[in-house]
Amino acid sequence: MTVRELKPDPAQVIRPGGPVLTGPDGQAPLWRRAASQRARDLAWCSLSPPLLSHLPAGYGAGAGLAHWPPGARAAWQRWLEAADPAALPETITELSGHPDPTGSRSLRLGRHAERLLHFALHRADGIELVAANVPIRRANGHGIQTLGELDVIWRDPATAQTVHWEMAAKFYLMVDGVGGMEGMDGAFPGRRAFVGPNLVDRLGDKLDHIVGRQLPLGRTAEALAVLGHAIDRSEVYLLGWLFYRDRHLPPGLEALGIAPDHLHGWWSTLDDWAARAMARADDAATRWCRLPRADWLSGARVAEAETESAATLHAALAQRFADPHQAHSWRRESPVMLCELEPAGDDAPGIWQERSRGFVVPPGWPARAAERARLP
């Protein structure tokens, strides 16, 4: 596969390995610079760039990409920038400290992202949140069957339209050895090349499910009976990060509908990552940290005591991937997300912020990922 280094877009500053977005005023986005992780996570779920610029050819009418009403998104950002973090939804880490005994507080990352979006839409001017997580059921000969759930229903006061959004927050690695970008089957060319770190999920499969199953659910008679009115627009709200091997982006992403400003990082084998990291081991302006899944959404900001040197991290990952314990196979086989860190600045002494992020994958993972990608 031919690869190219990503070239800077005039509207953003891009370092090798990941975008560092800036606005017209030169500031980093709120999901990266806010001191509170509550604010960063909420900003990421409502203000970060989408993964797609358009739905790829093959998806018919009746579905589109989510967009906020004019002015509503900017007004929401102004509200969030001025908000007291104590009044914002808790992070997953905070929630896990006191889980709801009723089980209503799911700690799944995707569900948490949905709830943050619900919070934003509930408070944003120019949007009327009608309902969230609406179960749609159908009676049959065996009782009541749950057909699915509508993530978000909102109303645009300016147009009087009712809009159905299906949200997903996803993280996919693009793998080698699946025949390049050509010759892929299905509605989304190249869809098999993007796989989740656990090799269960794929970008194309997820998009097929949202467009082919979840969005049409909002136009069923059962949904009409629950909502009391018809859906005027059905849209995909897809956020996330895509990761490319050793910081190289392949050509042809635009043809797949991948947005030019999508959030992206890198993935590498342990040896390849270490070779790059060790080459700058004497750089006092670079530290590293392991990023737990609960912190995958927004930009990382960590205290210096929580950072590691490349050498220390390399030793820990080598030990993890060689763990012989039979019950620890998940440790041996699971990629680990790392953050490359830089000082946050004079106004945040002792704090390090994300410069780039990526996955270090264990031995054998690239081959398993390529095999998974080839499956129908």
SERO-4910 file (N, C-alpha, C, O; in steps of 0.05 Angstrom, whole numbers):
BEGIN
 pado doro    nc1    nc2    nc3   cac1   cac2   cac3    cc1    cc2    cc3    oc1    oc2    oc3
  Met    A     17    -24      0      0      0      0     18     25      0     36     27     16
  Thr    A     12     44    -18     26     69    -18     17     86      5     -7     87     10
  Val    A     35     99     18     27    116     41     38    144     36     57    148     21
  Arg    A     26    163     51     36    190     50     34    202     77     17    195     93
  Glu    A     52    220     83     50    235    108     28    255    105     24    267     83
  Leu    A     12    259    126     -9    278    125      2    307    122     20    314    137
  Lys    A     -8    322    103      1    349     99    -17    368    114    -41    364    116
  Pro    A     -6    389    126    -22    407    142    -44    420    126    -40    429    103
  Asp    A    -67    422    138    -89    437    128    -86    466    138    -79    470    161
  Pro    A    -92    486    121    -89    513    130   -105    520    155    -99    538    170
  Ala    A   -127    505    159   -144    511    182   -135    498    208   -148    502    229
  Gln    A   -114    482    207   -106    468    231    -75    464    231    -62    465    210
  Val    A    -65    459    254    -37    453    257    -35    423    263    -49    413    281
  Ile    A    -19    408    247    -18    380    250     11    371    256     29    377    240
  Arg    A     14    357    278     40    346    284     41    317    274     20    306    270
  Pro    A     65    306    270     65    279    259     51    259    277     62    257    299
  Gly    A     32    247    274     20    228    293     -7    236    302    -21    220    315
  Gly    A    -16    260    298    -42    267    307    -48    297    303    -29    313    303
  Pro    A    -73    304    300    -80    332    296    -79    348    322    -89    338    342
  Val    A    -69    371    321    -71    390    343    -88    413    332    -76    432    320
  Leu    A   -113    412    335   -131    431    322   -130    458    336   -127    460    360
  Thr    A   -133    478    320   -135    505    331   -158    520    317   -165    514    294
  Gly    A   -171    538    332   -192    553    321   -182    578    308   -158    583    307
  Pro    A   -200    595    298   -192    620    285   -176    638    303   -159    654    294
  Asp    A   -181    636    330   -166    652    349   -139    640    357   -125    651    374
  Gly    A   -132    617    345   -107    605    351   -107    587    376    -87    575    383
  Gln    A   -130    585    389   -132    569    413   -137    540    406   -149    533    386
  Ala    A   -127    522    424   -133    494    421   -163    490    427   -174    506    441
  Pro    A   -175    469    417   -203    464    422   -208    459    452   -190    450    467
  Leu    A   -233    464    460   -240    461    488   -236    432    498   -229    428    521
  Trp    A   -241    413    480   -238    385    489   -209    377    494   -203    356    504
  Arg    A   -190    395    486   -162    390    492   -151    408    514   -134    399    530
  Arg    A   -161    433    516   -148    452    534   -162    456    560   -149    466    579
  Ala    A   -187    449    563   -201    454    589   -187    440    612   -178    417    608
  Ala    A   -185    453    634   -171    441    657   -187    418    669   -175    399    679
  Ser    A   -213    418    668   -230    397    679   -236    376    658   -243    382    635
  Gln    A   -232    351    666   -238    329    647   -268    328    642   -277    319    620
  Arg    A   -284    336    661   -313    337    656   -319    355    632   -335    348    615
  Ala    A   -307    379    632   -311    397    610   -299    386    584   -311    389    563
  Arg    A   -275    374    586   -263    363    561   -279    341    549   -284    341    525
  Asp    A   -289    322    565   -305    300    555   -331    310    543   -339    301    521
  Leu    A   -344    329    556   -369    340    546   -364    355    520   -380    353    502
  Ala    A   -343    370    519   -336    385    494   -330    365    472   -338    370    449
  Trp    A   -316    343    478   -309    324    457   -334    312    445   -336    309    421
  Cys    A   -354    305    462   -378    292    452   -396    310    437   -414    301    422
  Ser    A   -393    336    440   -411    355    427   -397    374    407   -411    386    390
  Leu    A   -371    376    408   -357    396    392   -334    386    375   -323    400    358
  Ser    A   -326    361    379   -303    350    364   -311    344    335   -334    340    330
  Pro    A   -291    343    317   -297    338    289   -309    310    285   -302    292    299
  Pro    A   -328    307    266   -339    281    260   -319    264    244   -300    275    233
  Leu    A   -323    238    245   -305    220    229   -310    222    199   -292    220    183
  Leu    A   -335    227    191   -343    227    163   -350    255    153   -362    270    167
  Ser    A   -343    260    128   -352    285    115   -377    280     98   -392    299     93
  His    A   -381    255     90   -405    248     75   -409    218     77   -390    203     83
  Leu    A   -433    209     73   -438    180     72   -428    169     46   -434    181     25
  Pro    A   -413    148     46   -402    137     21   -425    128      2   -447    123     10
  Ala    A   -417    127    -24   -436    118    -44   -446     90    -37   -431     73    -28
  Gly    A   -472     86    -42   -484     60    -36   -505     62    -14   -522     45    -12
  Tyr    A   -503     83      2   -524     88     22   -545    105      9   -539    128      0
  Gly    A   -570     96      9   -591    110     -5   -602    134     10   -590    143     30
  Ala    A   -623    144     -1   -636    167     12   -648    160     39   -652    136     45
  Gly    A   -653    180     55   -666    175     81   -646    176    104   -654    174    127
  Ala    A   -620    179     98   -600    181    119   -580    203    112   -573    206     88
  Gly    A   -571    217    131   -551    237    127   -532    239    151   -535    223    170
  Leu    A   -514    257    150   -496    262    173   -507    284    191   -519    303    181
  Ala    A   -503    281    216   -515    299    236   -503    327    233   -479    330    229
  His    A   -520    347    236   -511    374    237   -529    390    256   -553    386    257
  Trp    A   -516    408    271   -531    424    290   -544    447    275   -536    455    253
  Pro    A   -566    458    286   -578    482    274   -559    505    274   -541    507    292
  Pro    A   -561    523    255   -542    546    253   -542    562    280   -563    569    290
  Gly    A   -518    567    290   -515    582    314   -517    567    340   -507    576    360
  Ala    A   -531    544    340   -535    529    364   -509    518    376   -504    518    400
  Arg    A   -492    508    358   -467    496    367   -448    517    379   -436    512    400
  Ala    A   -447    540    366   -430    562    377   -440    572    404   -425    578    422
  Ala    A   -467    574    406   -479    583    431   -473    563    453   -468    570    476
  Trp    A   -475    537    446   -469    516    466   -440    518    475   -435    515    499
  Gln    A   -421    522    457   -393    524    465   -389    547    484   -374    544    503
  Arg    A   -402    570    478   -399    593    497   -409    586    524   -397    593    545
  Trp    A   -431    572    525   -443    563    551   -423    545    566   -418    548    590
  Leu    A   -412    526    552   -395    506    564   -369    519    574   -359    512    595
  Glu    A   -358    538    559   -333    551    567   -337    566    593   -318    569    608
  Ala    A   -361    576    598   -366    591    622   -377    575    645   -380    585    667
  Ala    A   -383    549    640   -396    533    660   -377    525    683   -353    522    680
  Asp    A   -389    522    707   -375    512    730   -372    481    727   -392    467    724
  Pro    A   -347    471    726   -344    442    722   -359    425    743   -367    402    737
  Ala    A   -363    436    766   -378    421    787   -407    415    779   -419    397    789
  Ala    A   -417    432    760   -445    428    752   -447    410    727   -469    406    717
  Leu    A   -425    400    717   -425    384    693   -426    354    700   -419    347    723
  Pro    A   -434    337    682   -435    308    688   -408    297    696   -387    305    686
  Glu    A   -409    277    714   -385    265    723   -371    248    701   -384    239    682
  Thr    A   -346    244    704   -331    226    686   -337    197    693   -348    192    714
  Ile    A   -329    179    676   -333    150    682   -318    143    707   -328    127    724
  Thr    A   -294    153    710   -278    147    734   -293    155    759   -293    141    779
  Glu    A   -304    179    758   -319    189    782   -344    172    786   -350    165    809
  Leu    A   -358    165    765   -382    149    768   -376    121    779   -392    110    795
  Ser    A   -353    110    772   -346     83    781   -341     83    811   -342     62    824
  Gly    A   -336    106    823   -332    107    852   -357    105    868   -356     98    891
  His    A   -380    110    856   -405    107    869   -427     99    850   -445    115    844
  Pro    A   -425     75    839   -445     66    818   -473     66    829   -478     61    853
  Asp    A   -492     73    812   -520     73    820   -530     45    825   -527     28    807
  Pro    A   -541     39    849   -549     11    855   -572      2    837   -576    -23    835
  Thr    A   -586     20    823   -607     11    805   -596      2    778   -610    -10    762
  Gly    A   -570      7    774   -557     -2    749   -563     17    726   -556     11    703
  Ser    A   -575     41    732   -582     59    710   -558     74    699   -560     86    678
  Arg    A   -536     74    714   -512     89    704   -493     69    691   -476     57    704
  Ser    A   -496     66    665   -478     48    651   -450     61    649   -448     85    644
  Leu    A   -430     44    654   -403     55    652   -390     48    625   -365     52    622
  Arg    A   -405     38    606   -395     34    579   -388     61    567   -403     80    570
  Leu    A   -365     62    553   -356     87    542   -376     99    522   -382    123    523
  Gly    A   -387     82    505   -406     92    485   -431    103    497   -441    124    489
  Arg    A   -441     89    517   -465     98    531   -460    124    546   -477    142    546
  His    A   -436    126    558   -429    151    572   -428    174    552   -437    196    558
  Ala    A   -417    170    528   -415    191    508   -443    200    500   -448    224    496
  Glu    A   -462    181    497   -489    188    491   -501    206    512   -514    226    505
  Arg    A   -497    200    537   -508    216    558   -496    244    560   -510    263    567
  Leu    A   -471    246    553   -459    273    551   -472    289    529   -477    313    532
  Leu    A   -477    276    506   -490    290    484   -518    299    492   -527    321    486
  His    A   -533    281    507   -559    288    516   -558    313    534   -575    331    531
  Phe    A   -539    314    551   -536    337    569   -532    363    552   -544    383    558
  Ala    A   -515    361    532   -510    384    515   -535    393    500   -541    417    500
  Leu    A   -549    375    488   -573    382    473   -595    393    491   -611    410    483
  His    A   -596    383    516   -617    392    535   -612    422    542   -632    436    548
  Arg    A   -587    430    542   -581    458    550   -574    477    528   -572    501    532
  Ala    A   -572    467    504   -564    484    481   -588    500    471   -610    490    468
  Asp    A   -583    526    467   -604    543    455   -607    536    425   -588    528    412
  Gly    A   -632    537    416   -637    531    388   -643    502    383   -645    493    360
  Ile    A   -645    486    404   -651    457    402   -670    450    424   -667    458    447
  Glu    A   -690    435    417   -709    424    437   -706    394    438   -714    380    420
  Leu    A   -693    384    460   -690    355    463   -717    343    470   -729    349    490
  Val    A   -726    325    453   -752    312    456   -750    287    473   -766    283    492
  Ala    A   -731    270    467   -729    244    481   -701    233    476   -688    241    457
  Ala    A   -693    214    493   -667    201    490   -670    172    499   -685    165    517
  Asn    A   -655    154    485   -655    126    491   -684    115    492   -692    103    512
  Val    A   -699    118    470   -727    111    469   -729     82    460   -722     76    437
  Pro    A   -739     63    476   -742     35    467   -766     33    448   -787     45    453
  Ile    A   -762     18    427   -783     13    407   -790    -17    408   -773    -34    404
  Arg    A   -815    -22    414   -824    -50    418   -847    -57    399   -862    -40    390
  Arg    A   -849    -83    394   -871    -94    377   -882   -119    390   -868   -136    399
  Ala    A   -909   -120    390   -922   -144    400   -922   -165    378   -928   -159    355
  Asn    A   -917   -190    386   -919   -213    367   -931   -236    382   -940   -234    405
  Gly    A   -931   -259    369   -944   -283    381   -931   -293    406   -942   -309    420
  His    A   -906   -284    411   -892   -294    434   -890   -273    456   -876   -277    477
  Gly    A   -904   -250    453   -903   -229    473   -894   -203    461   -902   -196    439
  Ile    A   -877   -189    475   -867   -163    467   -838   -165    459   -821   -174    474
  Gln    A   -832   -157    434   -804   -157    424   -793   -129    423   -806   -111    412
  Thr    A   -769   -125    435   -756   -100    433   -740    -98    407   -722   -114    402
  Leu    A   -748    -80    390   -735    -77    363   -709    -62    365   -691    -66    348
  Gly    A   -706    -44    384   -683    -28    386   -688     -3    402   -709     -1    416
  Glu    A   -671     16    400   -673     41    416   -665     65    399   -646     63    383
  Leu    A   -679     86    402   -672    111    388   -655    128    406   -663    134    429
  Asp    A   -631    135    397   -612    148    415   -621    176    422   -623    183    446
  Val    A   -628    193    403   -635    221    408   -657    229    389   -656    225    365
  Ile    A   -677    242    400   -698    255    384   -699    285    393   -703    291    416
  Trp    A   -695    303    373   -696    331    380   -711    346    359   -715    337    337
  Arg    A   -720    370    366   -736    387    348   -721    413    343   -710    425    361
  Asp    A   -721    421    318   -709    446    309   -731    467    310   -749    467    292
  Pro    A   -731    486    329   -753    506    331   -754    523    306   -776    533    298
  Ala    A   -732    528    292   -732    546    269   -746    534    245   -759    549    230
  Thr    A   -744    508    242   -756    495    219   -780    477    227   -794    467    209
  Ala    A   -784    473    253   -805    455    263   -801    426    254   -820    410    254
  Gln    A   -776    419    247   -770    391    239   -762    375    264   -750    385    283
  Thr    A   -770    350    264   -762    331    284   -740    313    273   -742    302    251
  Val    A   -718    312    288   -694    299    279   -687    275    297   -689    277    321
  His    A   -679    253    284   -670    229    298   -640    226    294   -631    224    271
  Trp    A   -625    225    315   -596    220    314   -589    193    326   -599    186    347
  Glu    A   -572    178    312   -560    155    324   -530    161    328   -516    168    309
  Met    A   -521    159    353   -494    167    359   -476    142    364   -485    122    374
  Ala    A   -451    145    356   -431    125    363   -404    139    367   -398    157    352
  Ala    A   -390    131    387   -363    141    392   -344    117    389   -344     98    406
  Lys    A   -328    117    368   -313     93    360   -283     98    356   -275    121    352
  Phe    A   -268     77    359   -239     78    356   -230     54    339   -233     31    347
  Tyr    A   -219     60    315   -212     39    297   -183     43    287   -173     65    283
  Leu    A   -170     20    283   -143     19    272   -145      9    244   -158    -11    238
  Met    A   -131     23    225   -131     14    198   -108     -6    194    -85      1    200
  Val    A   -114    -30    185    -94    -51    183    -84    -55    155    -97    -47    135
  Asp    A    -60    -66    153    -47    -72    128    -56    -99    117    -69   -114    131
  Gly    A    -49   -104     92    -52   -130     81    -80   -139     74    -85   -163     75
  Val    A    -98   -121     69   -125   -128     61   -132   -119     33   -155   -115     26
  Gly    A   -111   -115     16   -116   -109    -12   -118    -79    -17   -129    -72    -38
  Gly    A   -108    -63      1   -109    -34     -4   -137    -23     -2   -154    -35     11
  Met    A   -142     -1    -15   -168     12    -13   -187      2    -35   -211      9    -35
  Glu    A   -177    -13    -54   -194    -21    -77   -205    -49    -72   -194    -65    -56
  Gly    A   -227    -55    -86   -237    -83    -86   -251    -91    -61   -256   -115    -57
  Met    A   -259    -72    -44   -273    -80    -20   -303    -84    -27   -313    -71    -45
  Asp    A   -315   -102    -13   -343   -108    -18   -361    -91      0   -351    -79     19
  Gly    A   -387    -90     -7   -406    -76     10   -409    -47      2   -396    -37    -16
  Ala    A   -427    -34     17   -434     -6     10   -411     13     17   -410     35      6
  Phe    A   -393      5     35   -372     23     44   -346     12     34   -334     -5     48
  Pro    A   -335     21     11   -309     11      1   -288     15     22   -287     36     35
  Gly    A   -271     -5     26   -250     -2     46   -258     -7     75   -242     -3     93
  Arg    A   -284    -14     79   -294    -15    106   -280    -36    123   -278    -33    147
  Arg    A   -271    -58    110   -259    -79    126   -232    -72    138   -223    -86    156
  Ala    A   -220    -51    128   -193    -45    137   -192    -32    164   -171    -31    177
  Phe    A   -214    -21    174   -215     -8    200   -227    -26    221   -251    -33    219
  Val    A   -211    -35    239   -220    -54    260   -216    -42    288   -198    -26    292
  Gly    A   -232    -51    306   -229    -42    334   -205    -56    346   -197    -77    337
  Pro    A   -194    -44    367   -170    -56    380   -175    -85    390   -157   -101    391
  Asn    A   -200    -91    397   -207   -118    407   -215   -136    384   -222   -160    389
  Leu    A   -214   -126    359   -220   -141    335   -249   -151    332   -255   -167    315
  Val    A   -267   -141    349   -295   -149    347   -310   -131    328   -326   -141    312
  Asp    A   -304   -105    329   -319    -85    313   -304    -76    289   -279    -77    288
  Arg    A   -318    -67    268   -306    -55    245   -322    -30    237   -347    -29    241
  Leu    A   -309    -10    226   -322     15    219   -345     10    199   -367     20    203
  Gly    A   -340     -5    178   -361     -9    158   -385    -24    170   -407    -17    163
  Asp    A   -380    -44    187   -402    -59    199   -419    -40    216   -444    -42    216
  Lys    A   -405    -23    231   -420     -4    249   -437     15    232   -460     20    239
  Leu    A   -425     25    211   -440     44    194   -464     30    181   -485     41    179
  Asp    A   -459      6    171   -481    -10    159   -504    -13    179   -527    -11    172
  His    A   -497    -19    204   -517    -24    225   -533      2    231   -557      1    233
  Ile    A   -519     24    233   -532     49    239   -551     57    217   -575     63    221
  Val    A   -541     57    192   -557     66    169   -578     46    161   -600     53    153
  Gly    A   -571     20    162   -589      0    152   -609    -10    173   -630    -21    165
  Arg    A   -604     -6    199   -622    -17    219   -632      4    239   -656      6    244
  Gln    A   -614     20    250   -621     38    271   -637     62    261   -658     69    273
  Leu    A   -628     75    240   -642     98    230   -670     91    220   -689    106    226
  Pro    A   -673     70    204   -701     63    195   -720     57    218   -744     59    214
  Leu    A   -709     49    241   -727     43    264   -743     68    272   -766     65    281
  Gly    A   -732     91    268   -746    116    275   -770    122    256   -786    139    263
  Arg    A   -771    108    234   -793    113    215   -814     91    215   -831     90    197
  Thr    A   -812     73    234   -832     51    236   -857     61    249   -858     82    262
  Ala    A   -878     45    246   -904     51    258   -902     51    289   -915     66    303
  Glu    A   -885     32    299   -881     31    328   -868     56    339   -876     65    360
  Ala    A   -849     67    324   -836     92    333   -856    115    332   -857    131    350
  Leu    A   -872    116    311   -893    137    309   -912    135    332   -921    156    342
  Ala    A   -920    111    340   -938    108    362   -926    118    389   -940    130    405
  Val    A   -900    113    392   -887    122    417   -883    152    417   -888    165    437
  Leu    A   -873    163    395   -866    191    394   -890    209    389   -890    232    399
  Gly    A   -911    199    376   -934    215    370   -932    233    346   -950    248    339
  His    A   -909    232    332   -905    247    308   -883    235    292   -867    219    302
  Ala    A   -882    242    266   -863    229    248   -835    242    250   -832    265    259
  Ile    A   -815    227    241   -787    237    240   -783    251    213   -790    239    192
  Asp    A   -773    275    213   -768    289    188   -740    284    177   -736    284    153
  Arg    A   -720    281    195   -692    275    186   -680    253    204   -684    252    228
  Ser    A   -666    235    191   -652    214    204   -622    217    199   -614    217    176
  Glu    A   -605    219    220   -577    227    216   -558    210    233   -566    201    255
  Val    A   -534    207    223   -513    192    237   -495    212    251   -484    230    239
  Tyr    A   -492    208    277   -474    225    293   -450    207    302   -451    195    323
  Leu    A   -430    207    285   -407    188    288   -382    204    295   -372    219    279
  Leu    A   -372    200    320   -348    212    329   -327    191    335   -334    167    336
  Gly    A   -302    199    338   -282    179    345   -254    187    336   -249    209    327
  Trp    A   -237    167    337   -209    169    328   -203    146    310   -212    124    314
  Leu    A   -188    152    289   -177    131    271   -147    131    274   -134    151    277
  Phe    A   -135    107    273   -107    103    279    -94     89    255   -104     70    244
  Tyr    A    -71    100    247    -57     91    223    -29     82    230    -15     93    247
  Arg    A    -20     61    216      6     48    224     29     68    221     34     80    200
  Asp    A     44     70    243     69     85    243     66    113    232     84    124    218
  Arg    A     43    126    237     39    154    232     35    160    202     37    184    194
  His    A     29    140    186     25    145    157     -4    143    150    -17    124    159
  Leu    A    -14    162    135    -42    160    126    -42    151     96    -26    162     80
  Pro    A    -58    131     89    -59    122     61    -75    142     44    -91    157     54
  Pro    A    -70    141     18    -87    157      0   -115    146     -2   -120    122      4
  Gly    A   -133    162    -12   -160    152    -17   -180    154      6   -203    145      3
  Leu    A   -172    166     28   -190    168     51   -214    185     45   -237    179     54
  Glu    A   -210    206     29   -232    224     22   -254    209      7   -278    214     11
  Ala    A   -246    190    -10   -266    175    -25   -283    157     -8   -305    149    -15
  Leu    A   -272    150     16   -287    133     35   -306    150     52   -321    139     68
  Gly    A   -305    176     49   -322    193     65   -308    202     91   -321    216    107
  Ile    A   -283    195     95   -268    203    119   -264    233    118   -253    244     98
  Ala    A   -272    247    139   -269    276    139   -240    285    140   -224    272    154
  Pro    A   -232    306    125   -204    314    124   -194    323    151   -170    322    156
  Asp    A   -212    332    169   -203    341    196   -209    321    217   -210    328    241
  His    A   -213    295    210   -220    275    230   -197    272    250   -174    276    243
  Leu    A   -204    264    274   -184    259    295   -169    233    289   -182    213    283
  His    A   -143    234    289   -128    210    282   -103    208    299    -92    228    309
  Gly    A    -94    183    302    -69    177    316    -54    156    301    -58    152    277
  Trp    A    -37    141    315    -19    121    303    -23     95    317    -33     93    340
  Trp    A    -14     73    304    -10     48    318     16     36    309     24     39    286
  Ser    A     29     22    327     56     10    321     60    -15    337     47    -19    358
  Thr    A     78    -32    328     87    -54    345    104    -42    367    113    -19    365
  Leu    A    110    -58    387    126    -48    410    153    -40    400    163    -19    409
  Asp    A    166    -56    383    193    -49    374    193    -23    357    211     -7    360
  Asp    A    173    -20    340    173      3    323    168     29    339    180     49    335
  Trp    A    149     26    358    144     50    375    169     56    392    176     80    393
  Ala    A    182     36    403    205     41    420    228     54    404    242     71    414
  Ala    A    231     45    379    253     57    363    249     87    359    268    102    360
  Arg    A    224     95    354    218    124    351    220    138    378    232    160    380
  Ala    A    208    126    399    208    140    425    236    142    437    242    163    448
  Met    A    252    121    434    279    122    445    296    142    430    315    153    442
  Ala    A    290    147    405    306    166    390    305    194    401    322    211    396
  Arg    A    283    200    415    280    226    428    279    223    458    266    240    472
  Ala    A    291    202    468    290    197    497    304    219    513    298    223    537
  Asp    A    322    234    501    335    256    515    320    282    514    329    303    523
  Asp    A    296    281    501    280    305    499    265    309    525    246    295    531
  Ala    A    273    330    540    260    335    566    232    345    563    217    345    583
  Ala    A    223    352    539    196    362    534    177    340    526    155    346    518
  Thr    A    185    315    529    168    292    521    166    272    544    186    263    554
  Arg    A    141    266    551    136    244    571    113    227    559    102    234    538
  Trp    A    107    205    572     87    186    562     69    178    585     76    180    608
  Cys    A     45    169    577     27    156    597     10    135    583      6    137    558
  Arg    A      1    116    598    -19     97    588    -46    108    593    -52    118    615
  Leu    A    -63    107    573    -90    119    575   -111     98    579   -116     82    561
  Pro    A   -123     97    603   -145     77    607   -169     83    590   -173    106    581
  Arg    A   -184     63    584   -207     66    566   -226     88    575   -238    102    558
  Ala    A   -229     91    600   -248    112    610   -239    140    602   -255    158    602
  Asp    A   -213    143    594   -203    169    587   -197    172    557   -183    190    548
  Trp    A   -209    154    541   -203    155    512   -216    178    497   -207    184    475
  Leu    A   -237    190    508   -252    209    492   -236    235    486   -231    240    462
  Ser    A   -229    250    506   -218    276    502   -188    277    506   -176    256    513
  Gly    A   -176    300    501   -147    302    504   -138    298    532   -151    306    551
  Ala    A   -116    285    535   -105    278    562    -91    302    574    -76    316    560
  Arg    A    -95    306    600    -79    325    616    -74    312    642    -92    305    657
  Val    A    -48    307    648    -41    291    672    -20    305    687     -4    320    677
  Ala    A    -19    298    713      2    309    730     28    294    724     28    271    715
  Glu    A     51    308    728     77    296    721     81    270    735     94    252    724
  Ala    A     71    267    759     75    242    774     62    218    761     69    195    766
  Glu    A     43    223    743     29    202    729     41    196    701     30    179    687
  Thr    A     63    209    695     76    204    669     99    184    672    107    178    694
  Glu    A    108    174    649    130    155    649    150    162    627    143    176    608
  Ser    A    174    153    630    194    155    609    189    133    588    175    114    594
  Ala    A    200    137    564    196    117    543    209     91    552    198     69    546
  Ala    A    232     92    565    246     67    572    230     52    593    228     27    591
  Thr    A    219     66    613    204     52    634    179     40    622    171     17    628
  Leu    A    166     55    604    141     45    591    147     21    573    131      2    572
  His    A    169     22    559    176      0    541    180    -26    557    171    -47    549
  Ala    A    193    -24    580    198    -48    597    171    -59    607    167    -83    608
  Ala    A    153    -41    615    128    -50    626    111    -63    605     98    -84    610
  Leu    A    111    -52    580     95    -64    559    107    -91    550     92   -110    544
  Ala    A    133    -93    549    146   -118    542    138   -140    562    133   -163    554
  Gln    A    138   -133    587    130   -152    608    100   -160    605     93   -183    608
  Arg    A     84   -140    599     55   -146    596     50   -165    573     35   -184    576
  Phe    A     62   -159    550     57   -176    526     69   -204    529     62   -222    513
  Ala    A     87   -208    548    100   -234    552     89   -248    577     99   -269    584
  Asp    A     68   -238    589     56   -249    613     48   -278    608     30   -283    591
  Pro    A     59   -298    621     53   -326    615     28   -336    629     19   -358    623
  His    A     17   -321    647     -6   -331    663    -29   -337    645    -37   -321    628
  Gln    A    -41   -361    649    -63   -370    631    -87   -351    632   -100   -347    612
  Ala    A    -92   -340    656   -116   -323    659   -111   -295    649   -129   -278    649
  His    A    -86   -289    640    -80   -262    631    -77   -259    601    -63   -242    591
  Ser    A    -91   -277    587    -88   -276    557    -98   -249    546    -87   -239    526
  Trp    A   -117   -237    559   -127   -211    550   -105   -190    552   -104   -171    536
  Arg    A    -87   -192    572    -65   -173    575    -45   -177    552    -34   -158    542
  Arg    A    -40   -202    545    -20   -208    524    -30   -199    497    -15   -191    480
  Glu    A    -57   -200    492    -68   -197    466    -81   -170    460    -88   -165    437
  Ser    A    -83   -153    480    -97   -128    477    -78   -105    471    -58   -102    486
  Pro    A    -83    -89    451    -67    -64    447    -70    -45    471    -90    -46    485
  Val    A    -50    -29    475    -51     -9    497    -49     19    485    -31     24    469
  Met    A    -67     36    493    -66     64    483    -47     80    500    -48     81    524
  Leu    A    -29     93    486     -9    111    498    -14    140    489    -25    145    468
  Cys    A     -5    158    506     -5    186    499     23    197    501     37    193    521
  Glu    A     31    210    480     56    226    480     49    253    491     30    266    482
  Leu    A     64    262    511     57    286    526     77    308    524    101    303    519
  Glu    A     68    333    527     85    356    527     76    374    550     53    372    559
  Pro    A     93    392    560     84    410    581     60    426    573     58    436    550
  Ala    A     41    429    592     16    444    585     20    474    584      3    488    573
  Gly    A     42    484    594     48    513    592     52    525    619     48    513    640
  Asp    A     61    550    618     67    564    643     43    568    661     46    571    686
  Asp    A     19    569    650     -5    573    666    -14    547    679    -34    547    694
  Ala    A     -1    525    674     -9    499    686     17    484    694     23    463    682
  Pro    A     32    494    713     57    481    721     52    453    731     33    448    746
  Gly    A     70    435    723     68    407    732     47    390    717     44    367    723
  Ile    A     34    402    697     14    388    682     25    383    653     36    400    641
  Trp    A     20    358    644     29    350    617      4    345    600    -15    332    610
  Gln    A      4    354    575    -20    350    558    -12    334    534     11    331    526
  Glu    A    -33    323    522    -30    305    499    -18    319    475    -28    340    466
  Arg    A      3    307    463     14    316    438      4    298    416     -3    307    394
  Ser    A      4    272    421     -7    252    402    -15    228    418     -8    225    441
  Arg    A    -31    211    405    -39    186    418    -38    163    398    -39    167    374
  Gly    A    -35    139    409    -34    116    391    -35     90    407    -33     90    431
  Phe    A    -38     68    392    -38     41    404    -11     28    399     -1     28    377
  Val    A      0     15    420     21     -4    417      8    -31    417     -6    -38    436
  Val    A     13    -47    396     -1    -73    393     18    -95    401     42    -93    396
  Pro    A      8   -117    412     25   -140    419     34   -157    396     23   -154    374
  Pro    A     53   -174    399     61   -192    378     38   -208    368     21   -218    383
  Gly    A     36   -211    342     14   -227    330    -11   -211    324    -28   -220    309
  Trp    A    -14   -187    336    -39   -172    332    -42   -163    302    -64   -166    292
  Pro    A    -21   -153    289    -26   -145    261    -36   -168    243    -54   -163    226
  Ala    A    -26   -192    247    -35   -214    231    -64   -221    238    -80   -227    220
  Arg    A    -71   -221    263    -99   -227    271   -117   -205    261   -140   -211    252
  Ala    A   -108   -180    261   -125   -158    252   -130   -161    222   -152   -156    212
  Ala    A   -109   -168    206   -112   -171    178   -131   -193    171   -147   -191    153
  Glu    A   -130   -215    187   -148   -237    183   -177   -229    188   -195   -236    174
  Arg    A   -180   -214    210   -207   -204    217   -218   -186    195   -241   -187    188
  Ala    A   -200   -169    184   -209   -150    163   -218   -164    138   -234   -153    123
  Arg    A   -207   -187    132   -214   -201    107   -240   -215    109   -251   -223     88
  Leu    A   -251   -219    132   -276   -234    135   -299   -218    122   -298   -194    121
  Pro    A   -319   -232    111   -342   -219     99   -356   -201    119   -376   -188    113
***
